[in-house]
Amino acid sequence: MARCSGKTKAGNQCRRPAVDSSKYCSMHQPKANPGPKPEFPDWREQFGENTQALIGLAIIGVIVLWSMTKGR
Ligand SMILES: [Zn+2]
């Protein structure tokens, strides 16, 4: 995982690891407004929920297909 390209208040390179598909960490995201309390929940939480839902649906689909195939 690459390091964040952002800079700290002291002017040094940020030590946080950059998030996937970005050169910056969660604190230095260009689109995100810097602030202690963002209005929207963290994007990683939403992404995680969607991913978990997709995985759950995929598992259910595989089980249904497998049971149908086995029943023949
Ligand atoms: Zn950073």
N, CA, C, O and the ligand as a Tripos MOL2 file, in Angstrom:
@<TRIPOS>MOLECULE
protein
  289   287    73     0     0
PROTEIN
NO_CHARGES

@<TRIPOS>ATOM
      1 N           0.8530   -1.2040    0.0000 N.3       1 MET1
      2 CA          0.0000    0.0000    0.0000 C.3       1 MET1
      3 C           0.8820    1.2430    0.0000 C.2       1 MET1
      4 O           1.8240    1.3420    0.7860 O.2       1 MET1
      5 N           0.5780    2.1790   -0.8710 N.am      2 ALA2
      6 CA          1.3990    3.3770   -0.9890 C.3       2 ALA2
      7 C           1.0960    4.3560    0.1410 C.2       2 ALA2
      8 O           0.0490    4.3090    0.7880 O.2       2 ALA2
      9 N           2.0530    5.2310    0.3390 N.am      3 ARG3
     10 CA          1.8430    6.2350    1.3710 C.3       3 ARG3
     11 C           1.0450    7.4050    0.8320 C.2       3 ARG3
     12 O           1.0040    7.6530   -0.3730 O.2       3 ARG3
     13 N           0.4160    8.1140    1.7440 N.am      4 CYS4
     14 CA         -0.3970    9.2730    1.3770 C.3       4 CYS4
     15 C           0.5030   10.3660    0.8160 C.2       4 CYS4
     16 O           1.6080   10.5860    1.3140 O.2       4 CYS4
     17 N           0.0230   11.0550   -0.2320 N.am      5 SER5
     18 CA          0.7810   12.1430   -0.8460 C.3       5 SER5
     19 C           0.5060   13.4810   -0.1740 C.2       5 SER5
     20 O           1.0830   14.5010   -0.5530 O.2       5 SER5
     21 N          -0.3630   13.4770    0.8110 N.am      6 GLY6
     22 CA         -0.6710   14.7230    1.5030 C.3       6 GLY6
     23 C           0.4550   15.1310    2.4320 C.2       6 GLY6
     24 O           1.4160   14.3910    2.6390 O.2       6 GLY6
     25 N           0.3150   16.3190    2.9840 N.am      7 LYS7
     26 CA          1.3440   16.8120    3.8920 C.3       7 LYS7
     27 C           0.7440   17.1400    5.2410 C.2       7 LYS7
     28 O          -0.4220   17.5150    5.3660 O.2       7 LYS7
     29 N           1.5780   16.9860    6.2330 N.am      8 THR8
     30 CA          1.1380   17.3000    7.5930 C.3       8 THR8
     31 C           1.2510   18.7970    7.8280 C.2       8 THR8
     32 O           1.7380   19.5360    6.9730 O.2       8 THR8
     33 N           0.8020   19.2320    8.9840 N.am      9 LYS9
     34 CA          0.8920   20.6540    9.3120 C.3       9 LYS9
     35 C           2.3390   21.1240    9.3430 C.2       9 LYS9
     36 O           2.6290   22.2890    9.0690 O.2       9 LYS9
     37 N           3.2500   20.2070    9.6800 N.am     10 ALA10
     38 CA          4.6660   20.5600    9.7460 C.3      10 ALA10
     39 C           5.3170   20.5930    8.3700 C.2      10 ALA10
     40 O           6.4670   21.0150    8.2470 O.2      10 ALA10
     41 N           4.5960   20.1520    7.3200 N.am     11 GLY11
     42 CA          5.1490   20.1760    5.9760 C.3      11 GLY11
     43 C           5.7840   18.8650    5.5670 C.2      11 GLY11
     44 O           6.3060   18.7520    4.4580 O.2      11 GLY11
     45 N           5.7500   17.8690    6.4430 N.am     12 ASN12
     46 CA          6.3070   16.5680    6.0900 C.3      12 ASN12
     47 C           5.2690   15.7340    5.3610 C.2      12 ASN12
     48 O           4.0730   16.0230    5.4110 O.2      12 ASN12
     49 N           5.7450   14.6890    4.6790 N.am     13 GLN13
     50 CA          4.8040   13.8130    3.9950 C.3      13 GLN13
     51 C           3.9680   13.0730    5.0130 C.2      13 GLN13
     52 O           4.4570   12.6370    6.0550 O.2      13 GLN13
     53 N           2.6990   12.9420    4.6900 N.am     14 CYS14
     54 CA          1.7770   12.2640    5.5940 C.3      14 CYS14
     55 C           2.2300   10.8250    5.7870 C.2      14 CYS14
     56 O           2.6320   10.1620    4.8310 O.2      14 CYS14
     57 N           2.1660   10.3520    7.0000 N.am     15 ARG15
     58 CA          2.6160    8.9800    7.2850 C.3      15 ARG15
     59 C           1.4950    7.9730    7.1400 C.2      15 ARG15
     60 O           1.7350    6.7680    7.2110 O.2      15 ARG15
     61 N           0.2720    8.4470    6.9370 N.am     16 ARG16
     62 CA         -0.8340    7.4990    6.8240 C.3      16 ARG16
     63 C          -0.7670    6.7710    5.4820 C.2      16 ARG16
     64 O          -0.3150    7.3440    4.4900 O.2      16 ARG16
     65 N          -1.2050    5.5290    5.4430 N.am     17 PRO17
     66 CA         -1.2430    4.8050    4.1590 C.3      17 PRO17
     67 C          -2.3690    5.3360    3.2890 C.2      17 PRO17
     68 O          -3.4560    5.6440    3.7760 O.2      17 PRO17
     69 N          -2.0960    5.4400    1.9980 N.am     18 ALA18
     70 CA         -3.1210    5.9150    1.0700 C.3      18 ALA18
     71 C          -4.1850    4.8400    0.8840 C.2      18 ALA18
     72 O          -3.8930    3.6440    0.8860 O.2      18 ALA18
     73 N          -5.4150    5.2890    0.7260 N.am     19 VAL19
     74 CA         -6.4960    4.3360    0.5110 C.3      19 VAL19
     75 C          -6.4510    3.8420   -0.9240 C.2      19 VAL19
     76 O          -5.8080    4.4520   -1.7790 O.2      19 VAL19
     77 N          -7.1320    2.7400   -1.1850 N.am     20 ASP20
     78 CA         -7.1460    2.1780   -2.5340 C.3      20 ASP20
     79 C          -7.7460    3.1730   -3.5150 C.2      20 ASP20
     80 O          -8.6500    3.9290   -3.1570 O.2      20 ASP20
     81 N          -7.2580    3.1800   -4.7420 N.am     21 SER21
     82 CA         -7.7420    4.0410   -5.8150 C.3      21 SER21
     83 C          -7.5830    5.5100   -5.4520 C.2      21 SER21
     84 O          -8.3620    6.3480   -5.9070 O.2      21 SER21
     85 N          -6.5870    5.8290   -4.6430 N.am     22 SER22
     86 CA         -6.3500    7.2190   -4.2970 C.3      22 SER22
     87 C          -4.8980    7.3790   -3.8610 C.2      22 SER22
     88 O          -4.2650    6.4420   -3.3760 O.2      22 SER22
     89 N          -4.3880    8.6010   -4.0510 N.am     23 LYS23
     90 CA         -3.0250    8.8730   -3.6050 C.3      23 LYS23
     91 C          -2.9960    9.4090   -2.1960 C.2      23 LYS23
     92 O          -1.9280    9.6750   -1.6450 O.2      23 LYS23
     93 N          -4.1840    9.5700   -1.6040 N.am     24 TYR24
     94 CA         -4.2410   10.1880   -0.2920 C.3      24 TYR24
     95 C          -4.9260    9.2700    0.7150 C.2      24 TYR24
     96 O          -5.6570    8.3490    0.3520 O.2      24 TYR24
     97 N          -4.6690    9.5470    1.9750 N.am     25 CYS25
     98 CA         -5.3300    8.8020    3.0280 C.3      25 CYS25
     99 C          -6.7340    9.3740    3.2340 C.2      25 CYS25
    100 O          -7.1430   10.3120    2.5500 O.2      25 CYS25
    101 N          -7.4530    8.7990    4.1750 N.am     26 SER26
    102 CA         -8.8300    9.2380    4.3930 C.3      26 SER26
    103 C          -8.8740   10.6860    4.8690 C.2      26 SER26
    104 O          -9.8750   11.3710    4.6590 O.2      26 SER26
    105 N          -7.8150   11.1580    5.4990 N.am     27 MET27
    106 CA         -7.8140   12.5380    5.9940 C.3      27 MET27
    107 C          -7.4970   13.5380    4.8910 C.2      27 MET27
    108 O          -7.9000   14.6970    4.9850 O.2      27 MET27
    109 N          -6.7860   13.1200    3.8520 N.am     28 HIS28
    110 CA         -6.3470   14.0440    2.8100 C.3      28 HIS28
    111 C          -7.0810   13.8310    1.5020 C.2      28 HIS28
    112 O          -6.5650   14.1980    0.4460 O.2      28 HIS28
    113 N          -8.2510   13.2580    1.5390 N.am     29 GLN29
    114 CA         -9.0280   13.0840    0.3110 C.3      29 GLN29
    115 C          -9.3600   14.4560   -0.2670 C.2      29 GLN29
    116 O          -9.8680   15.3120    0.4580 O.2      29 GLN29
    117 N          -9.0860   14.6920   -1.5670 N.am     30 PRO30
    118 CA         -9.3360   16.0110   -2.1590 C.3      30 PRO30
    119 C         -10.8010   16.4110   -2.0870 C.2      30 PRO30
    120 O         -11.1040   17.5830   -1.8630 O.2      30 PRO30
    121 N         -11.7180   15.4660   -2.2720 N.am     31 LYS31
    122 CA        -13.1410   15.7930   -2.3040 C.3      31 LYS31
    123 C         -13.7260   15.9530   -0.9040 C.2      31 LYS31
    124 O         -14.7000   16.6800   -0.7090 O.2      31 LYS31
    125 N         -13.1410   15.2850    0.0400 N.am     32 ALA32
    126 CA        -13.7020   15.3190    1.3900 C.3      32 ALA32
    127 C         -13.4030   16.6510    2.0640 C.2      32 ALA32
    128 O         -12.2950   17.1760    1.9570 O.2      32 ALA32
    129 N         -14.3770   17.1810    2.7430 N.am     33 ASN33
    130 CA        -14.1770   18.4170    3.4810 C.3      33 ASN33
    131 C         -13.4890   18.1060    4.8030 C.2      33 ASN33
    132 O         -13.9780   17.2920    5.5850 O.2      33 ASN33
    133 N         -12.3650   18.7480    5.0510 N.am     34 PRO34
    134 CA        -11.6810   18.5000    6.3210 C.3      34 PRO34
    135 C         -12.5010   19.0030    7.4910 C.2      34 PRO34
    136 O         -12.8960   20.1680    7.5350 O.2      34 PRO34
    137 N         -12.7450   18.1460    8.4060 N.am     35 GLY35
    138 CA        -13.5260   18.5520    9.5740 C.3      35 GLY35
    139 C         -13.6040   17.4200   10.5620 C.2      35 GLY35
    140 O         -13.4730   16.2560   10.1830 O.2      35 GLY35
    141 N         -13.8120   17.7310   11.8020 N.am     36 PRO36
    142 CA        -13.8600   16.6740   12.8180 C.3      36 PRO36
    143 C         -15.1030   15.8080   12.6980 C.2      36 PRO36
    144 O         -15.0650   14.6210   13.0200 O.2      36 PRO36
    145 N         -16.2250   16.4000   12.2290 N.am     37 LYS37
    146 CA        -17.4610   15.6240   12.1380 C.3      37 LYS37
    147 C         -18.0670   15.7580   10.7380 C.2      37 LYS37
    148 O         -18.7960   16.7170   10.4850 O.2      37 LYS37
    149 N         -17.7910   14.8400    9.8400 N.am     38 PRO38
    150 CA        -18.3890   14.9020    8.5080 C.3      38 PRO38
    151 C         -19.8850   14.6400    8.5660 C.2      38 PRO38
    152 O         -20.3630   13.8860    9.4150 O.2      38 PRO38
    153 N         -20.6280   15.2760    7.6450 N.am     39 GLU39
    154 CA        -22.0870   15.0980    7.6430 C.3      39 GLU39
    155 C         -22.4680   13.6680    7.2830 C.2      39 GLU39
    156 O         -23.3860   13.0860    7.8620 O.2      39 GLU39
    157 N         -21.7420   13.1140    6.3150 N.am     40 PHE40
    158 CA        -22.0780   11.7760    5.8420 C.3      40 PHE40
    159 C         -21.1890   10.7450    6.5250 C.2      40 PHE40
    160 O         -20.0630   11.0570    6.9090 O.2      40 PHE40
    161 N         -21.6740    9.5440    6.6760 N.am     41 PRO41
    162 CA        -20.8420    8.4920    7.2590 C.3      41 PRO41
    163 C         -19.6290    8.2170    6.4000 C.2      41 PRO41
    164 O         -19.6100    8.5190    5.2070 O.2      41 PRO41
    165 N         -18.6310    7.6490    7.0130 N.am     42 ASP42
    166 CA        -17.3870    7.3820    6.3140 C.3      42 ASP42
    167 C         -17.6410    6.5290    5.0770 C.2      42 ASP42
    168 O         -18.4060    5.5670    5.1250 O.2      42 ASP42
    169 N         -16.9890    6.8900    3.9560 N.am     43 TRP43
    170 CA        -17.2490    6.1590    2.7000 C.3      43 TRP43
    171 C         -16.8620    4.6970    2.8480 C.2      43 TRP43
    172 O         -17.4350    3.8420    2.1720 O.2      43 TRP43
    173 N         -15.9170    4.3910    3.7040 N.am     44 ARG44
    174 CA        -15.5030    2.9900    3.8590 C.3      44 ARG44
    175 C         -16.6340    2.1730    4.4770 C.2      44 ARG44
    176 O         -16.7970    0.9940    4.1620 O.2      44 ARG44
    177 N         -17.4230    2.8060    5.3650 N.am     45 GLU45
    178 CA        -18.5320    2.0800    5.9640 C.3      45 GLU45
    179 C         -19.5760    1.7630    4.9070 C.2      45 GLU45
    180 O         -20.0790    0.6420    4.8390 O.2      45 GLU45
    181 N         -19.9020    2.7560    4.0770 N.am     46 GLN46
    182 CA        -20.8900    2.5080    3.0260 C.3      46 GLN46
    183 C         -20.3800    1.4550    2.0520 C.2      46 GLN46
    184 O         -21.1090    0.5370    1.6770 O.2      46 GLN46
    185 N         -19.1300    1.5950    1.6500 N.am     47 PHE47
    186 CA        -18.5580    0.6320    0.7270 C.3      47 PHE47
    187 C         -18.5890   -0.7600    1.3430 C.2      47 PHE47
    188 O         -18.9020   -1.7330    0.6580 O.2      47 PHE47
    189 N         -18.2680   -0.8650    2.6220 N.am     48 GLY48
    190 CA        -18.2670   -2.1530    3.2850 C.3      48 GLY48
    191 C         -19.6550   -2.7580    3.3410 C.2      48 GLY48
    192 O         -19.8230   -3.9580    3.1240 O.2      48 GLY48
    193 N         -20.6630   -1.9260    3.6360 N.am     49 GLU49
    194 CA        -22.0290   -2.4380    3.6920 C.3      49 GLU49
    195 C         -22.4610   -2.9560    2.3250 C.2      49 GLU49
    196 O         -23.0230   -4.0460    2.2160 O.2      49 GLU49
    197 N         -22.1950   -2.1660    1.2800 N.am     50 ASN50
    198 CA        -22.5850   -2.5920   -0.0640 C.3      50 ASN50
    199 C         -21.8630   -3.8790   -0.4410 C.2      50 ASN50
    200 O         -22.4590   -4.7890   -1.0170 O.2      50 ASN50
    201 N         -20.5830   -3.9490   -0.1150 N.am     51 THR51
    202 CA        -19.8220   -5.1510   -0.4530 C.3      51 THR51
    203 C         -20.3790   -6.3590    0.2880 C.2      51 THR51
    204 O         -20.5260   -7.4370   -0.2890 O.2      51 THR51
    205 N         -20.6880   -6.1770    1.5640 N.am     52 GLN52
    206 CA        -21.2310   -7.2930    2.3370 C.3      52 GLN52
    207 C         -22.5720   -7.7320    1.7670 C.2      52 GLN52
    208 O         -22.8470   -8.9290    1.6850 O.2      52 GLN52
    209 N         -23.4190   -6.7640    1.3670 N.am     53 ALA53
    210 CA        -24.7180   -7.1100    0.8020 C.3      53 ALA53
    211 C         -24.5360   -7.8790   -0.5000 C.2      53 ALA53
    212 O         -25.2320   -8.8640   -0.7430 O.2      53 ALA53
    213 N         -23.5940   -7.4300   -1.3460 N.am     54 LEU54
    214 CA        -23.3540   -8.1120   -2.6180 C.3      54 LEU54
    215 C         -22.8420   -9.5290   -2.3710 C.2      54 LEU54
    216 O         -23.2680  -10.4760   -3.0320 O.2      54 LEU54
    217 N         -21.9290   -9.6640   -1.4180 N.am     55 ILE55
    218 CA        -21.3920  -10.9950   -1.1270 C.3      55 ILE55
    219 C         -22.5100  -11.9100   -0.6210 C.2      55 ILE55
    220 O         -22.5910  -13.0770   -1.0020 O.2      55 ILE55
    221 N         -23.3740  -11.3590    0.2480 N.am     56 GLY56
    222 CA        -24.4840  -12.1600    0.7550 C.3      56 GLY56
    223 C         -25.3960  -12.6280   -0.3540 C.2      56 GLY56
    224 O         -25.7860  -13.7950   -0.3960 O.2      56 GLY56
    225 N         -25.7450  -11.7000   -1.2760 N.am     57 LEU57
    226 CA        -26.6010  -12.0650   -2.4000 C.3      57 LEU57
    227 C         -25.9200  -13.1080   -3.2770 C.2      57 LEU57
    228 O         -26.5610  -14.0490   -3.7420 O.2      57 LEU57
    229 N         -24.6270  -12.9400   -3.5000 N.am     58 ALA58
    230 CA        -23.8940  -13.8930   -4.3300 C.3      58 ALA58
    231 C         -23.9090  -15.2780   -3.6920 C.2      58 ALA58
    232 O         -24.1060  -16.2820   -4.3760 O.2      58 ALA58
    233 N         -23.6990  -15.3270   -2.3780 N.am     59 ILE59
    234 CA        -23.6880  -16.6290   -1.6890 C.3      59 ILE59
    235 C         -25.0690  -17.2770   -1.7990 C.2      59 ILE59
    236 O         -25.1770  -18.4720   -2.0730 O.2      59 ILE59
    237 N         -26.1280  -16.4800   -1.5850 N.am     60 ILE60
    238 CA        -27.4860  -17.0350   -1.6820 C.3      60 ILE60
    239 C         -27.7330  -17.5550   -3.0950 C.2      60 ILE60
    240 O         -28.2940  -18.6350   -3.2780 O.2      60 ILE60
    241 N         -27.3090  -16.7740   -4.0970 N.am     61 GLY61
    242 CA        -27.5030  -17.1990   -5.4860 C.3      61 GLY61
    243 C         -26.7810  -18.4970   -5.7720 C.2      61 GLY61
    244 O         -27.3310  -19.3830   -6.4260 O.2      61 GLY61
    245 N         -25.5550  -18.6210   -5.2920 N.am     62 VAL62
    246 CA        -24.7810  -19.8440   -5.5240 C.3      62 VAL62
    247 C         -25.4700  -21.0230   -4.8530 C.2      62 VAL62
    248 O         -25.5640  -22.1040   -5.4350 O.2      62 VAL62
    249 N         -25.9560  -20.8170   -3.6260 N.am     63 ILE63
    250 CA        -26.6100  -21.9190   -2.9040 C.3      63 ILE63
    251 C         -27.8760  -22.3460   -3.6550 C.2      63 ILE63
    252 O         -28.1390  -23.5380   -3.8160 O.2      63 ILE63
    253 N         -28.6590  -21.3570   -4.1150 N.am     64 VAL64
    254 CA        -29.9090  -21.6940   -4.8320 C.3      64 VAL64
    255 C         -29.5770  -22.4510   -6.1150 C.2      64 VAL64
    256 O         -30.1820  -23.4820   -6.4060 O.2      64 VAL64
    257 N         -28.6110  -21.9350   -6.8830 N.am     65 LEU65
    258 CA        -28.2460  -22.6000   -8.1350 C.3      65 LEU65
    259 C         -27.7280  -24.0020   -7.8610 C.2      65 LEU65
    260 O         -28.0530  -24.9500   -8.5760 O.2      65 LEU65
    261 N         -26.9210  -24.1190   -6.8210 N.am     66 TRP66
    262 CA        -26.3290  -25.4250   -6.5000 C.3      66 TRP66
    263 C         -27.4260  -26.4140   -6.1100 C.2      66 TRP66
    264 O         -27.4110  -27.5650   -6.5490 O.2      66 TRP66
    265 N         -28.3790  -25.9660   -5.2830 N.am     67 SER67
    266 CA        -29.4600  -26.8600   -4.8590 C.3      67 SER67
    267 C         -30.3270  -27.2540   -6.0490 C.2      67 SER67
    268 O         -30.7740  -28.3980   -6.1460 O.2      67 SER67
    269 N         -30.5650  -26.3030   -6.9580 N.am     68 MET68
    270 CA        -31.3810  -26.6270   -8.1410 C.3      68 MET68
    271 C         -30.6620  -27.6530   -9.0100 C.2      68 MET68
    272 O         -31.2680  -28.6050   -9.5030 O.2      68 MET68
    273 N         -29.3580  -27.4440   -9.1870 N.am     69 THR69
    274 CA        -28.5920  -28.3750  -10.0080 C.3      69 THR69
    275 C         -28.5610  -29.7690   -9.3630 C.2      69 THR69
    276 O         -28.6370  -30.7910  -10.0450 O.2      69 THR69
    277 N         -28.4470  -29.7770   -8.0480 N.am     70 LYS70
    278 CA        -28.3510  -31.0550   -7.3480 C.3      70 LYS70
    279 C         -29.6860  -31.7980   -7.3800 C.2      70 LYS70
    280 O         -29.7080  -33.0290   -7.3690 O.2      70 LYS70
    281 N         -30.8050  -31.0580   -7.4210 N.am     71 GLY71
    282 CA        -32.1170  -31.6740   -7.3530 C.3      71 GLY71
    283 C         -32.4960  -32.4390   -8.6120 C.2      71 GLY71
    284 O         -33.3940  -33.2800   -8.5760 O.2      71 GLY71
    285 N         -31.8350  -32.1630   -9.7070 N.am     72 ARG72
    286 CA        -32.2350  -32.8170  -10.9540 C.3      72 ARG72
    287 C         -31.9530  -34.3190  -10.9210 C.2      72 ARG72
    288 O         -32.2300  -35.0210  -11.8930 O.2      72 ARG72
    289 ZN         -2.6540   11.8470    4.4620 Zn       73 ZN73
@<TRIPOS>BOND
     1     1     2 1
     2     2     3 1
     3     3     4 2
     4     3     5 am
     5     5     6 1
     6     6     7 1
     7     7     8 2
     8     7     9 am
     9     9    10 1
    10    10    11 1
    11    11    12 2
    12    11    13 am
    13    13    14 1
    14    14    15 1
    15    15    16 2
    16    15    17 am
    17    17    18 1
    18    18    19 1
    19    19    20 2
    20    19    21 am
    21    21    22 1
    22    22    23 1
    23    23    24 2
    24    23    25 am
    25    25    26 1
    26    26    27 1
    27    27    28 2
    28    27    29 am
    29    29    30 1
    30    30    31 1
    31    31    32 2
    32    31    33 am
    33    33    34 1
    34    34    35 1
    35    35    36 2
    36    35    37 am
    37    37    38 1
    38    38    39 1
    39    39    40 2
    40    39    41 am
    41    41    42 1
    42    42    43 1
    43    43    44 2
    44    43    45 am
    45    45    46 1
    46    46    47 1
    47    47    48 2
    48    47    49 am
    49    49    50 1
    50    50    51 1
    51    51    52 2
    52    51    53 am
    53    53    54 1
    54    54    55 1
    55    55    56 2
    56    55    57 am
    57    57    58 1
    58    58    59 1
    59    59    60 2
    60    59    61 am
    61    61    62 1
    62    62    63 1
    63    63    64 2
    64    63    65 am
    65    65    66 1
    66    66    67 1
    67    67    68 2
    68    67    69 am
    69    69    70 1
    70    70    71 1
    71    71    72 2
    72    71    73 am
    73    73    74 1
    74    74    75 1
    75    75    76 2
    76    75    77 am
    77    77    78 1
    78    78    79 1
    79    79    80 2
    80    79    81 am
    81    81    82 1
    82    82    83 1
    83    83    84 2
    84    83    85 am
    85    85    86 1
    86    86    87 1
    87    87    88 2
    88    87    89 am
    89    89    90 1
    90    90    91 1
    91    91    92 2
    92    91    93 am
    93    93    94 1
    94    94    95 1
    95    95    96 2
    96    95    97 am
    97    97    98 1
    98    98    99 1
    99    99   100 2
   100    99   101 am
   101   101   102 1
   102   102   103 1
   103   103   104 2
   104   103   105 am
   105   105   106 1
   106   106   107 1
   107   107   108 2
   108   107   109 am
   109   109   110 1
   110   110   111 1
   111   111   112 2
   112   111   113 am
   113   113   114 1
   114   114   115 1
   115   115   116 2
   116   115   117 am
   117   117   118 1
   118   118   119 1
   119   119   120 2
   120   119   121 am
   121   121   122 1
   122   122   123 1
   123   123   124 2
   124   123   125 am
   125   125   126 1
   126   126   127 1
   127   127   128 2
   128   127   129 am
   129   129   130 1
   130   130   131 1
   131   131   132 2
   132   131   133 am
   133   133   134 1
   134   134   135 1
   135   135   136 2
   136   135   137 am
   137   137   138 1
   138   138   139 1
   139   139   140 2
   140   139   141 am
   141   141   142 1
   142   142   143 1
   143   143   144 2
   144   143   145 am
   145   145   146 1
   146   146   147 1
   147   147   148 2
   148   147   149 am
   149   149   150 1
   150   150   151 1
   151   151   152 2
   152   151   153 am
   153   153   154 1
   154   154   155 1
   155   155   156 2
   156   155   157 am
   157   157   158 1
   158   158   159 1
   159   159   160 2
   160   159   161 am
   161   161   162 1
   162   162   163 1
   163   163   164 2
   164   163   165 am
   165   165   166 1
   166   166   167 1
   167   167   168 2
   168   167   169 am
   169   169   170 1
   170   170   171 1
   171   171   172 2
   172   171   173 am
   173   173   174 1
   174   174   175 1
   175   175   176 2
   176   175   177 am
   177   177   178 1
   178   178   179 1
   179   179   180 2
   180   179   181 am
   181   181   182 1
   182   182   183 1
   183   183   184 2
   184   183   185 am
   185   185   186 1
   186   186   187 1
   187   187   188 2
   188   187   189 am
   189   189   190 1
   190   190   191 1
   191   191   192 2
   192   191   193 am
   193   193   194 1
   194   194   195 1
   195   195   196 2
   196   195   197 am
   197   197   198 1
   198   198   199 1
   199   199   200 2
   200   199   201 am
   201   201   202 1
   202   202   203 1
   203   203   204 2
   204   203   205 am
   205   205   206 1
   206   206   207 1
   207   207   208 2
   208   207   209 am
   209   209   210 1
   210   210   211 1
   211   211   212 2
   212   211   213 am
   213   213   214 1
   214   214   215 1
   215   215   216 2
   216   215   217 am
   217   217   218 1
   218   218   219 1
   219   219   220 2
   220   219   221 am
   221   221   222 1
   222   222   223 1
   223   223   224 2
   224   223   225 am
   225   225   226 1
   226   226   227 1
   227   227   228 2
   228   227   229 am
   229   229   230 1
   230   230   231 1
   231   231   232 2
   232   231   233 am
   233   233   234 1
   234   234   235 1
   235   235   236 2
   236   235   237 am
   237   237   238 1
   238   238   239 1
   239   239   240 2
   240   239   241 am
   241   241   242 1
   242   242   243 1
   243   243   244 2
   244   243   245 am
   245   245   246 1
   246   246   247 1
   247   247   248 2
   248   247   249 am
   249   249   250 1
   250   250   251 1
   251   251   252 2
   252   251   253 am
   253   253   254 1
   254   254   255 1
   255   255   256 2
   256   255   257 am
   257   257   258 1
   258   258   259 1
   259   259   260 2
   260   259   261 am
   261   261   262 1
   262   262   263 1
   263   263   264 2
   264   263   265 am
   265   265   266 1
   266   266   267 1
   267   267   268 2
   268   267   269 am
   269   269   270 1
   270   270   271 1
   271   271   272 2
   272   271   273 am
   273   273   274 1
   274   274   275 1
   275   275   276 2
   276   275   277 am
   277   277   278 1
   278   278   279 1
   279   279   280 2
   280   279   281 am
   281   281   282 1
   282   282   283 1
   283   283   284 2
   284   283   285 am
   285   285   286 1
   286   286   287 1
   287   287   288 2
@<TRIPOS>SUBSTRUCTURE
     1 MET1         2 RESIDUE 1 A MET
     2 ALA2         6 RESIDUE 1 A ALA
     3 ARG3        10 RESIDUE 1 A ARG
     4 CYS4        14 RESIDUE 1 A CYS
     5 SER5        18 RESIDUE 1 A SER
     6 GLY6        22 RESIDUE 1 A GLY
     7 LYS7        26 RESIDUE 1 A LYS
     8 THR8        30 RESIDUE 1 A THR
     9 LYS9        34 RESIDUE 1 A LYS
    10 ALA10       38 RESIDUE 1 A ALA
    11 GLY11       42 RESIDUE 1 A GLY
    12 ASN12       46 RESIDUE 1 A ASN
    13 GLN13       50 RESIDUE 1 A GLN
    14 CYS14       54 RESIDUE 1 A CYS
    15 ARG15       58 RESIDUE 1 A ARG
    16 ARG16       62 RESIDUE 1 A ARG
    17 PRO17       66 RESIDUE 1 A PRO
    18 ALA18       70 RESIDUE 1 A ALA
    19 VAL19       74 RESIDUE 1 A VAL
    20 ASP20       78 RESIDUE 1 A ASP
    21 SER21       82 RESIDUE 1 A SER
    22 SER22       86 RESIDUE 1 A SER
    23 LYS23       90 RESIDUE 1 A LYS
    24 TYR24       94 RESIDUE 1 A TYR
    25 CYS25       98 RESIDUE 1 A CYS
    26 SER26      102 RESIDUE 1 A SER
    27 MET27      106 RESIDUE 1 A MET
    28 HIS28      110 RESIDUE 1 A HIS
    29 GLN29      114 RESIDUE 1 A GLN
    30 PRO30      118 RESIDUE 1 A PRO
    31 LYS31      122 RESIDUE 1 A LYS
    32 ALA32      126 RESIDUE 1 A ALA
    33 ASN33      130 RESIDUE 1 A ASN
    34 PRO34      134 RESIDUE 1 A PRO
    35 GLY35      138 RESIDUE 1 A GLY
    36 PRO36      142 RESIDUE 1 A PRO
    37 LYS37      146 RESIDUE 1 A LYS
    38 PRO38      150 RESIDUE 1 A PRO
    39 GLU39      154 RESIDUE 1 A GLU
    40 PHE40      158 RESIDUE 1 A PHE
    41 PRO41      162 RESIDUE 1 A PRO
    42 ASP42      166 RESIDUE 1 A ASP
    43 TRP43      170 RESIDUE 1 A TRP
    44 ARG44      174 RESIDUE 1 A ARG
    45 GLU45      178 RESIDUE 1 A GLU
    46 GLN46      182 RESIDUE 1 A GLN
    47 PHE47      186 RESIDUE 1 A PHE
    48 GLY48      190 RESIDUE 1 A GLY
    49 GLU49      194 RESIDUE 1 A GLU
    50 ASN50      198 RESIDUE 1 A ASN
    51 THR51      202 RESIDUE 1 A THR
    52 GLN52      206 RESIDUE 1 A GLN
    53 ALA53      210 RESIDUE 1 A ALA
    54 LEU54      214 RESIDUE 1 A LEU
    55 ILE55      218 RESIDUE 1 A ILE
    56 GLY56      222 RESIDUE 1 A GLY
    57 LEU57      226 RESIDUE 1 A LEU
    58 ALA58      230 RESIDUE 1 A ALA
    59 ILE59      234 RESIDUE 1 A ILE
    60 ILE60      238 RESIDUE 1 A ILE
    61 GLY61      242 RESIDUE 1 A GLY
    62 VAL62      246 RESIDUE 1 A VAL
    63 ILE63      250 RESIDUE 1 A ILE
    64 VAL64      254 RESIDUE 1 A VAL
    65 LEU65      258 RESIDUE 1 A LEU
    66 TRP66      262 RESIDUE 1 A TRP
    67 SER67      266 RESIDUE 1 A SER
    68 MET68      270 RESIDUE 1 A MET
    69 THR69      274 RESIDUE 1 A THR
    70 LYS70      278 RESIDUE 1 A LYS
    71 GLY71      282 RESIDUE 1 A GLY
    72 ARG72      286 RESIDUE 1 A ARG
    73 ZN73       289 GROUP 0 **** ****
